[in-house]
Amino acid sequence: MPLPVRIPRRSFVGWLGAIAASIGLGARVRAHAAPAEVAGADPTAGTAQGASLDAAMLARLAESVLPGELGADGAAKAARDFARFATSYRSNAEQLHPYGSARIGFTGESPVPRWRGQLDALQREARAKHARGFAAITAAQRRDLVRAALATERTDRMPDPMAASHVALALVAWYFGTPDATDLCYGARIQKNQCRPLVNSPKEPEPLARRRARSSGADEGEPPATDAGGGDAAARRAAGGAA
Amino acid sequence: MTARTIETDVCIIGSGITAAMVAEKLAEQRGRRILVVEAGDEMPGPNQWYDLRRRYLDYGESPWPRDHLDDMIADGPMQSRSMCVGGLAMHWGGVTPRFSPEDFKTKSLCGVGEDWPISYEDLDPFYQEAEVRMGVAGEQGPRDLDPRGKPFPLPKLPLSWNLQKLQAWMAGAGIPMWSQPSAKNSVPYQGRSACCRNDTCFPICPVGAKYSPDHSWRKLRSANRVTLLPRTLVRRLSLAAGSDRIESAQAVQRDRPNDPLTIRARTFVLAAGYTWSAHLLLVSATSRFPDGLANRNGLVGKYLTGHRNVGGYISLPIRLYAGINEQHSLVSKHFMRTPRYDRYLRHDLRVWESSVGKEPRLKDDAGKLLLGDEIMADWRERTRTGTARIRAYYDVIPARDSELTLDPSRKNAYGDPLPKLSFRDSDTSRELRAWSEERIRELFDRVAKAGNGRVIRVASDAFQDHPGGGCRMGTTAATGVVDSFGRSFDHENLFVVGAPTMVSGSCANGTLTFCALSLRSATAMG
């Protein structure tokens, strides 16, 4: 089985459109645009879908498919964050255009309506097999239902969450792509893609356990470590002085 | 229809990084009117960068939406569609190595390609100037490999925990490596923040630690040192009657398409990159210059150049933490300076941390679907060891017919023919290509073994990166479109600056060299 291999940047962006098309995301690609600008068109002007996902169902799903060490509260938070992520998606937004190619891609339709249907289907399956709702069955029973729903999944790689064929897969892919998941895996506070002091770069990342044992949330000079928003806030402050 | 005319001293066409360098330098002499003309749009300002980055990370949205014009497109391998205020350097990675002295005399030293009309020593002060203007953080490499007249203006970006481990590994393989010079602030500089490892230098630095040309434009415009006209496409350059001097640029403003704009200037500076600089000269053909302006010798659009790469991933028995600072790298000029092979091959070498092969996955080796704790356990097991990304750019000697031509079958919104790009290797490079790539693959195998690791995969990229040429410099009008200062041999008040003037593409990222060449050109713009 091949190792999951990240595609290099230049190749990745070059193939983005083709990949999106092949996985059925619905991302549109214009290889050669019409020889005139589309007056007034702003591909980034698409609005977030706003369509909600069943919060209780998502929370139970998160408990079933995310690491148990998150606990119920951690899973519930992950479910909320995922729902916010999913419903903030915009269709028809211009994607980063590639190096070495003339293609311009745009995000496709939101999968949220489809995912909502899949959550409903899990609920129906739970009732059909266990005579109880998805929330009332055990985590092991929920996982079995999810496995059955994903039985035809072919890839061994984590998909782009918004391109996932199933909401459970999207939730898994989204969570395992977060900085928190990476930190949990390594048992260390790496905080990838967050605003972090350059001076700490040469140091071995601090173990999570030591981090958690401290009453204070942050080292001197570091952004708050409460959640992903801590780094975001620090970056915003830094950006304020950028102009 | 209302015809309009703007009078200025210097008209710079294009607003990318080389235009910014030239404008900054010229603006230091007061009393000179500088007009910058940019076909594309203004880009979002710093107060929007963090949100744009967030949406890029979450959904792959472009952090620079509408940074291109739908109808300005070349057929062939374009480096980028960027056409906006700031140009492609709005989303460059900020990597700023210099070329090496050998790049400027490959013919006399190695018997391949052509010598440049300038030497590394000629360019050294302008490399330094570009590094100061942008704010380059760097580390002096071994003197014999990394010659430079003055220290870097900013302390090096520190080597991350991962890069220190990888540096030790490569030292064990006999290859010295050091911190990649980068136009990223290691300390606050010129009113911009220090890098805080957001790790999205490409395509957007949310804190402004990476230099991008918009920083220069904001500074120059707020001080009223330049006037910048966005959304204004220069369609033609026109000659003065009875003279070879450029008299005016004919432009169209997209907001006033029916009101043609004429820009008259004493000096015209073409800073529109390797595609659109040559394109404008070709579409500006006249009866006296039927093959295009500056093109008496037929060299406009010729000798497009760049470099290819061989890249790979090496699994190493070292505990690395993917994500500490993925976009920063080690660099070595070990294979750029002293000949290491029995045939012509020069290449750089870079090493990064990587998560390849160490990412969470959905199925185990037996094909079983993993969920929750199973994914985490599998992931933890595989991250006990690390992965290095390794890449070598090797130089490609261009053929004369590595070229940009006009394609009359494809036109922009105003009926002008669009460019067609065809990159071609010289006979020498074509003969060397397979051999060169095999040597680099062997090198990857050798360094992997030196660290008790293994190559996960290796691939060659056919695309020529950091392209240049098309208006190359020469010693005489027979060998170049422009002289070593970028001045056209055919038109004394026309300069072409940056990437288009390059004779060859070296084997390292080209942007710093584009900038140094542009700053040297500016000294000749009287």
Interface residues (C-beta under 8 A of the other chain):
Chain A: M1 L3 P4 V5 R6 P8 R9 R10 S11 G14 L16 R30 H32 A33 A34 P35 A36 E37 V38 D42 P43 T44 S64 V65 L66 P67 G68 E69 F85 S88 Y89 R90 A93 E94 Q95 L96 H97 Y99 G100 S101 A102 I104 T107 R143 V146 R147 L150 A151 E153 T155 D156 R157 M158 D160 M162 L169 V172 F176 P179 A181 T182 L184 C185 Y186 A188 I190 Q191 K192 N193 Q194 C195 R196 P197 L198 V199 S201 P202 K203 E204 P205 D232 A234 A235 R236 A238 A239 G240 G241 A242 A243
Chain B: G45 P46 N47 W49 Y50 R54 R55 Y56 L57 D58 Y59 G60 E61 S62 P63 P65 R66 D67 H68 L69 D70 D71 I73 A74 D75 P77 M78 Q79 S80 R81 S82 H91 L157 P158 L159 S160 W161 Q164 S186 P188 G191 R192 S193 A194 C195 C196 R197 N198 D199 T200 F202 P203 P206 V207 G208 A209 R218 R254 G311 Y313 Y321 A322 G323 I324 N325 E326 S354 S355 V356 G357 E359 P360 R361 L362 K363 D365 A366 G367 L369 L371 G372 D373 I375 M376 W379 R380 T383 R389 R410 K411 N412 A413 I456 R457 D461 F463 D465
